[in-house]
Amino acid sequence: MVEKEKVIFCLPEVYRNDFIFDQLIGLINESCDCQTASRTPTIKMREPTKTYHRADVLWGKANQTPSIVEAVQFHGINITKNDALIKEVAELYRSNNLDQLVHDSNCAAKHLQEVGLMENATALIDTAQSKEGYIVNFVVKEPKPFTFGVKAGMSTQGDADLSLNAAKQSCFGRGESINASYSNTIKGDHSFNLNFIKPFLGWQKYSNFTMSLYRSMAHLPWNQSNLDENAVILQYNGQLFNKKLLHSLKMNSIWRTLRVTDDAAFAVREFSGHTMKFSFENSVAYDTRDRPLLATRGLLGRWSQEYAGPLGDHHFLKNQLDFQASTLLFKDVILALSLQVKSVNSLGSKELHLLERAYLGGNQDLRGFGLNTVGVRADNSCLGGGAALAGVFHLYKPLFPPQMLYAHAWIAGGSIASVRSKSAIKDMLEAQRSTAGIGLTFVFKNIFRLELNYVHPIQTVPGDSFTRGLHIGAGVNFI
Amino acid sequence: MATTSSSSTPHRHLISDLVASTLSMNADSEWIDALLFTPFLTEQALLYEYADCLAAQTFFRMAGLPYQLRQRPNVDFISPTGKVPFLKLNNVLVAEFTGIVDFVAQKGVKLSAHLTEVQLAEMMAHMSMIDLLLRNIEIYVVWRHDETFSKITSSRVASVFHWPLTVILPRLKRREMIGYLDDQDWATKSMDEVLEAADRAFRSLSSQLGSCEFLMGDKPTEADALLFGHLYSIMTTQLPCHDLQNLLKKYNNLLDFTTRVEREFFKR
């Protein structure tokens, strides 16, 4: 049993190092108007003197200690709305033993940060007057009211650009955020992105509604054309089946302008011009990976469909299956397998639009091939296909710094069937491509992944754009 | 003659140069499967586009070259110069009436082969007058004249798109075309000034034609194909403003020319 006088200091897991611990003590001192601050975890509070401890002092030992939450207090609230806070912490009143209370308070603090209500949140559990009563204090720091940034850079096509971005987090006091960015290039192209996210608040609820409005410009080297897009996208992200499955629904309405260059084949030219795409996407995923960019263990299974029609110029049904599995082999070697299957079927009488086809090749799937160049070609342009399959076996061995740099060996295979294919499976079996290679993989948090590979061909088809040698790949969507 | 005499930007010239160089390289390939790409003529093409597409067809018929017509909603994007119509012969794309005429000439087919140097220069002058003056008049009526734009042009441009592009694109295109007219010092002209210019053009063409069967005598030339394309389009296109048609009706020999060419090359 734990002594009643003891006051528990409950730290979110991420803060379990002494440096941040000291900073937090300073923060608490400020918010509690303490007279004396100390560099040790023991500090003096107003009256009476209280001693704070880390949560792990009693974590796991107090599941028999009854607890009644008398109050939940927040320190540092300026803009956050009361009803938002109530939704977030109401569950704490249900906890009936101290262990659960410590755990739940920690979860609540973590959730407050993850949904964007708070920039920092720490739960402190204090004793109350009654015998089994406790008061939960949250020492919080709200997000900055407004952020603004200016950036000048160089695009991959050698065009200088200037971009401005502005953001407001928790703008209406319920975790909503607005992000806006605008960039202008020397050539005179301008693009913007306006993003609004509204999280649905509640106990351990991870769902939100997103609205994006953007204008973008892209060069598609495989089609030798340029694409301008103006889009409005509505998206809902949530969970299904007792939070076991991730679920997202998306509605796209995109005005696209495909402009071909002088080198583009006639088969590409035919698709140039303005089109309007209205589509719905639905995606269900089971994800237990510990890190999306390079998982050490875990599984991912995702099934997404996209349906376009009857509004707009595009009529198709797209299906995509993703499967990834990772496990530790020996002591620290990671064995991973990734598979991706895509298929697109045209639903109208018109041929499937070039931009909606399945593409394969590049340093993120079938390494060693030019980006999106596998399959039917006309002159120098690639026309994509109606179905594509790719799979990669990986072996990773961590180097220094750990969790960042890995030695990497892999073997990748894939195939694509043309849009007009009568039997996609037969066509794919007939034109298999595979490559193998070794190299280095660098992963930076969940932000990006960089691969440097020496690639060797195993199976190619005449006409493929394949080069043996060193390849660099960067991005987030590796299979 | 430049491939794109009506082009306005240096960029366009560059493209036409590229096309011209491809022309000379491929000029000896054979005349098989010639495809003429046009917008949807009955629902989409605007007055001056219809005129150019018809002129190209007339030219092929006069020269006895077989061709097939392909109508596409995005011909302006497929075309190497962004203008309609264009000819596809194997892998070669040649845009606009004058470009097509030059291309065919390089293949050794010339309607004007019988003309003297002086007559040839005269014919060129008539062609560029039709190409510049008459087309600008048509562009002015189609895009600048408010009633024509709101009743005819905007719905024809929108006919191949879905909402909201049906609202956005006619306006964007109008801004672009008024910019083009502005470059030619046409945007600020009044309707009366434009009609006066049209009257001058018709009068000059009418006096050149005189009582002859064709502009340059008794044999059809490239200039006749172009002239027929424009006159026929002006006569048959229903527009809110009838002024252009009424002007043309004053010149009987031009009307006779139109019916004659139609009868001779399209109704046989």
HADDOCK unambig.tbl for C-alpha pairs under 7 A between the chains (distance, minus, plus):
assign (segid A and resid 269 and name CA) (segid B and resid 78 and name CA) 5.09 0.50 0.50
assign (segid A and resid 270 and name CA) (segid B and resid 78 and name CA) 5.98 0.50 0.50
assign (segid A and resid 272 and name CA) (segid B and resid 74 and name CA) 6.94 0.50 0.50
assign (segid A and resid 272 and name CA) (segid B and resid 77 and name CA) 5.78 0.50 0.50
assign (segid A and resid 272 and name CA) (segid B and resid 78 and name CA) 6.32 0.50 0.50
assign (segid A and resid 273 and name CA) (segid B and resid 74 and name CA) 5.70 0.50 0.50
assign (segid A and resid 273 and name CA) (segid B and resid 77 and name CA) 5.38 0.50 0.50
assign (segid A and resid 276 and name CA) (segid B and resid 162 and name CA) 6.54 0.50 0.50
assign (segid A and resid 312 and name CA) (segid B and resid 162 and name CA) 5.75 0.50 0.50
